[in-house]
Amino acid sequence: MQTLGRSIPEEKIQMINEKLEGDIMVRHILDVKGIDMGNGIIRYKAEVDIDGRELARFYLSKTNLEQMMKEVKTIENTDDMELFMLKHGENVVDCLGSEVDRIEKELKRAHPEVRHVDLEVL
């Protein structure tokens, strides 16, 4: 008889962790839990420390840098700087969300038995 809600074997958790830790955006992971939901379905949860430099690189790769340089050159005071940072800060957070979604999908693709992924960004 299978016990629902029990932890999955440590070897399986380690395999999933290795996939997650191998992602360029992930510095390290904490508080990992893998739960057997029954019928071969796993729920995986982890706290993830995202590499801010890699996230910034990703954001910049998706941004028109020439346009950004023009914006930077118009900054004349703290109010201008605040507006610039608010605009780009919001966009970076959007990139973070899309990267977390990508990472979750890649985990599910690499480990099809993992149907539920819950990554909490630190």
C-alpha positions, 0 to 999 in steps of 0.5 A, a space after each residue: 500500500 502506498 502512503 500518500 504525502 510521504 517524502 520521495 527517496 533522497 536519490 530522486 530529490 538529489 537528481 531533481 536538485 542537480 537539474 535545478 542547480 545546473 541552471 545559470 540563473 540559480 546560485 543555490 537552493 534551500 529548504 527542498 521538499 519532494 512529496 509523493 502525491 500517489 500514482 507516480 506523481 511528485 510535488 517538488 518545492 524549493 527556495 531558490 537564490 537567483 543570481 542577480 547578475 545573470 538576471 540582469 544580463 538576461 534583461 539587458 539581452 532583451 533590451 534595446 541598449 541604444 534606447 536605454 543609453 538615450 534614457 540614461 543621458 537624459 537623467 539630470 536629477 534624482 527624480 529622473 533617476 527614480 523614474 528610470 529605475 522604477 521603469 527598469 525595475 518593473 521590467 526586471 521583475 517581469 523577467 524574473 517571473 518568466 525565468 522562474 516559469 522557464 525553470 519550472 517547465 524545464 524541471 518538469 520536462 527533465 523529470 515528467 513525474 514531477 507535476 507540481 513545482 513550487 519555486 520560491 525566490 529568496 
